[in-house]
């Protein structure tokens, strides 16, 4: 019995039509990255496990794919893992290549990452990230650029989105004013789940981690905060200045509020039209974030965040290069793909094959059209020659199945007359050209 073929859960094959759509996403994002002066790099699919462990929190470590050592002496070779994201490998890259880089260094990467997660709608074990980071500057003009790139990418893709912003210093401040500064990671991890499990479950998790009921009560009004930017800022300044039930003042929280105020001022000054919201419950669970954090939600399609990122002040310090601040954002290509499919937002014609198909009428006829096919390709016209002679219906069906716009059928009579016939498969129009008049043929094919 033949073995049943399959692929691992949480992974996917991509057909040529799907790849055309994916490349549309990648090319759109690449174009925006390049417009802001970001240059492309790549890093290996696998990293030494020590590079990855401890960078994503306890839950992140559990989702790392470990790789069995092979081809090396197991006792001597370091353990390895598939990369969980592109930011930690980027930090390793910066430290390893720092003598070759000019700072601030702006890079982008579009590569797959892997997570040993439970597959579900919009969540995969293998998926692509499209990252842009700038490292070597603490200026919030860098954050502004990321906001502007979010605006331009989703405008180009015709997806309505909401950008949510918070600051990790505020989360540190929350831990301080509720009297549990040592529990900032536990608080952050719990808050990060609020959209998935709700407020009550988040509060229960924080209490399971050791927070008191009074501490949770201090956090509750913040997690429920609504209203405009000014009212949220007023609420937070009051709490960070000792206005909570604990009476504790958080200098770190106040610094976070100053950074938020500055960033929203830059966004306003730059004339950004993208909807931007201060979300005090936004946490983003990755431990390396230290400043502004971002998350993007699609407004017209129900799915998790489709873009996110933030500032990290000392990620390179883990690898031996301290005090180098960076900030970055990651576009989730796979979720963006699903949104575009759901909203039917892909441009027409993405899945088209060649522009012109030469029908195969026999060896003599093929020999006569090969020079013209080569000439058209050299001028940028995607051209196919059907590989086998046979029934014309089969060749027409092939052209239509691939979305080919034109077909050229040339037999003995055309060869004798020195002409080329070309038929527009959409309109049904058919025209004849001198076989040597490449310019006229090109003009017709280009419309």
N, C-alpha and C positions, 0 to 999 in steps of 0.2 A: 504494500500500500504506500502510495506517495505521501511524503511528510507534508503536513499542513503548513503553509507558509504564513508567517506573521512577523510583526515587529514589536519591540517592547512597548508596554503601555506607557502613555505619556509622551510618545514620539510619533512622528508622522512622515509619510512620503509626500512629496510635492510634485504634482503633474506639471507639464509645460505651461498650462493655463494658469495654475496657481503660482508658478515661478514668475510669470509675467506680472502678476499682481504684486507679488512680494518685491520684485525689483522696482516696481513703480513706487512703493513705499520707501525702499532703501535709497533710490535715486533722489526722491523728494527731500528726504532727511539729509543726505549727503550734500545736496545743493545748498541747503540752509546753513549747515555746519561750515562749509567752505566760504560762504558769504561773510561769516564773522571771523574768518582767519584761522579756523581750526584745521590741522593737518592730520592725516590718517596714519595710524600705526596698527600693528597686530602683535598679540602675545600668544604663547602656546596654549593648546586646549588643556594641558595638564600643568600643574605647578607642584613644587615640593609641598607636602602636606603641612609642614610647619609654616609656610607662607600663608596658608588659608585658615588654619585653626585659630580660634580666639578672636577673629575679626568680625564675626557676624552674630555674636551672642550664643548662648547655650543652645537655643532652638535652631539657629543657623548651622552650628557645628553638626547637629544631628542630620542635617540634610545634605551634607557633603558626600559626594561619591568618591570612595577610596579606590585606588588602582593597585592591583597586585603587582609587585615587582616582577619583571620578566626580562631576561637578557642581561641581568646584572647580578652580582653576588648579593643575595638578599641581606646578608649581615652588614654589608658596607653601604648599600644604596639607601638614600633617604626615602621614606614613604611618600607616595604621590597621591594627588586627588585631581579630579576634574574641576575646573574653575567654577565657582558659585556665582560670581559676578565679574565685571570687567574693571571695577574700581581698585580692588586690592592688587590684582596683577599690574595695574597701571602704576600704583604706588611703588611696587617692587621694581618695575621698569625704570621709573624716574631715578630711584636710588642707584640702580645698577648702571645706568647710562648718564648720570648727572654731569659728567665731564663733557658730554657731547651736546647738551641741551642749552638753549637760551631761555632764561626765565623772565617773566612768566611764560610757562610752556602750555600751549593750547593744543590739545589733541582730541581726535575722535576715533572710536572703534566700532565696527559693526561685525560682531561675531557671536557664535552660540555659547550659551552657558548651561550648566546642568544642576538640577536639584532633585534629591531623592524624596520628592514630595508625593502626596496622594493625588493622582490625576483627577481632574474634574473640569467642568466647563470653564474655559479661559485660563486654566492652570495646567502647565505641561512640565515634564521632567527635562526635556531638552527644548530650549527656545532661544531666540535671538534677542540681544540687546543692542541698542544703538546709543552709545555713550558719547557725551562731550564733556570734557573737564578742562579747567585751567588751574594750574598749580604754580605757586610762587608769588601770590598776591593776596592780601587781605581786603582789598577794596571791594565794596559791594557793587561797584560797576560791573564786576564779574557776574554777580547774581542777576543784575539787570539784564545782561546779555542773554542769560539762560531764559529769563522770562520772555524776552523778545524772540528768541528762537522757538520757544513753545508756541508763541502767537503765530509766527510765520509758518511753522510746519503744519499746524492744524488748519490754518487758513488755506494753505495750498492743498491740503487733503480734503477740504470742505467738511470738517468735523467740528461741530460746536462743542466746546469744552469749558470747564471751570478749573482754574488754577487755585489750589489751596496752599497757603503759606503759613508756617509757624516757625519757631526758633527753639532749638534744643536747650538753650540757656534758660528759657521759660520753664521747660520741663524740669531742669535742675532746680529752678526756683520753687516749683511746686513741691518737689520733694523736701526742700528746706522749710517752707512755711508750714507744711503739715507735720513737721517734726521727725521725718525719716530720711535725712539726706543720703544715708547709706543705701537706701532702697530705690535710688533713681532708676536703675536698670529695670527692676521689677515693675515699677510704676509705668515706665515707658513701654515695656513689652505688653502690659495689660491694656494701657490706653490705645495702643496701636490696633487692638482688636475690636474697638468699640463699634465700627461699622458692621462687623461680622457677627458679633455675639450680643451687642446691646449693653446699655449702661449697667444694669443689675449684675450681669455676668462679669463685667469688668470690675465692679466693686467687690464682688465675691472673690475674684482671683487676687485682688490686692490684699484682701484680708487673709486669704490663705497664705500669702507671701509674708505675713507678719505685721501689716498695717493695722492700726486700731480703728474702731468705728469712728472715733472723733477725727482721725486723720482723713479717712475717706469722706467724711462730711465736709471737711475743708475743701476737698477737690471737687465735690459734686457740682457746685454752682459754676465752676470753670468749665467742666465737661458739658454742662447744659447751656452755656452762654450763647445768646443769640443777639441780633442787632447789628448795627453797622460797625465799621472799623473804629470810629471814635469812641463808641460806647464800650466796645470790648477792651480798648486800650485803657480807658478810664477805670474799668473794673479791675484790670490786671495791675495797674499802677497802685491802686488803693491796696490790693492784697499784698503786693510785693513790698509795699512800704509799711507793713505791719498791721494792715487792716483786716487780716483774717482772725479767726477765733484764737489762733495760737499767739498772735501778736508778734510773730517773728518777721524780721526784715531780711529780704534776700537781695544782696547786691548783684549776684549773678543774674537773677531774674530781671532786675532793673536794667542791667547791661543788655539783656536780650530784648527788652522793650525798646531801648534806644536803637538797636540794630534794626528792628522791625520798622520803627518810625522812619529811619533813614531810607530803608529799601522801598517802602511804599511811597516815600517822597520822590525817589528816583523814578519809579514806575510812572507816577503822575507827570513828572517833568518830561519824560520821554514820549508821552502821548500814547501809551499802550492802551489799546481798545479791548484787549482780552479781558473777560471777567476774572477778577482776582479777589480772593476772599481770605481774610485772616481767620484761620480755623484753630482754635485753642486746644482742640482735642487731637489734632494731627500730631502723630508721634514718630512714625517711621522707625521700625524696630532695630535698624542696624546700629551697633554700638559706636561706630566710628564718627557719627555725625556730632558736630559741636556747635553749629550756628544755625543759619537759615535752613529750613527743610521745605520741600515742595512735593505736591502730589496733584496729578491731573486726572479729572473725571470726565468721561463723555456724558453729555447732557441728554442725548437722544437715544442711547442704547444702554441697557443694563449690563454692566460688566465691572470688574474691579478696576483699580487705577491703571491707566494706560501710559503713564509717564511719572517719574518721580526722581528725587535727588536731594542734594543738600551740601552744606559746607563741612569740611573735616580739617581740623587745625593741625593734626600731628600724625596723620596716617603713615607718612614716610618715616616718622621717628621710630616706628616699630622696626624698620629695616636699617636704621643707622643714620638717618638724615633728619634731625629734629628741627622743630620750629619752621616748617614749610607748610603753609596753609594752602588748601585747594578747595574747589567747589565744582560740582558736576551735576549732570542730569542724564537720565536714561529713558529712552523711548522704547516701550515694549512693542516690538514689531508684530509679534504674534497676536496680541490683543487688538492692536490697531487694525490688523488684517481682518479679524473677526468683526470689528465695528464697521469697517468699510463694506464687508460682505452683507452684514445685517441691514445696513442703511442703503445698500445698492448705490454706493458712491464712486465706484470705479469708472474712469473714463471709457467711452466706447473705443473699441479697436485695440485694446491692450493685448488681447489674446490672438491677434492676427499672426499668421505665419508669414511666408515670403510674400512679396508684393506681386511677383509675376511667376507663373509656372509655364515652362515650355513643355507641351505634350510630346510624348515619345511616339513617333509614327514609324520608326524603324531606324536601322543603323545609318543609312545614307542621310536621312533627314536630320538625325542627331548631330552628325558630323558638320552639317551645314550651319546649325544654330549655335554650336559651342563657342565660336569666336564672339558672337553678339552677346551671349550670356556672360562671358568673361568681361566684355566691355561695360555692360550694364552694372555688374557687381563693382567694377573699379570706380563707377560713378555714384556708388552708394545705394543702388537699387537691389534690394534683397531678392534673389532670383534662384529658382529651382529648375532642374531638368528632371522630369519624371524618369526613374531609373529603368523601367521596363516598357517595351511596346505592348500594346494590348487594347482592349476595348476603351473607347473614348469615355463612355459613361463612368467607368471606374476612375479614370483620371479626373473627370469633372467632379465626381463625388469626393475625391481626395482633396481637390482645391477648395471645395466648399466646406469640408470638415475642418480645414486648417485656416479658414478665413482669408484665403488668398484672393486678392482683388482682381487680378487679370490672368487670363490664360491665352497662350499663343499656340495655335494649331497650324502646322506647316507641313504639307505633303509634297508630292512630286510637282504639282502645278506651281506651287509657290517657289520651289527651288528653281524651276525652269524660268519663271518670270522675274526672279531676283527680288521677291517681296517677302514681307513679314506680316502676318495677320495677328492682331491683338484684340481680344474681346474683354470688355468690362463686365464682370460677372454680376455686378450689382444692377447696372442699368440695362444690360443686354446689348449695348452699343458695340459694334465691331468695326475696326478700321484697318486699312492696309497701308504699309509704309515700304519705301525702298529699303532693302536689307542693309544698305550702307549708310542710311540716314539716321545715324545714332542720335543726333541732336533732336530730331523730330519725335523719335520714339521716347526719349527721355522727357521731353516736354509733355507728351501725352500721359505718361505714367505718373508724372509729378502733379498733374492736374493744373 
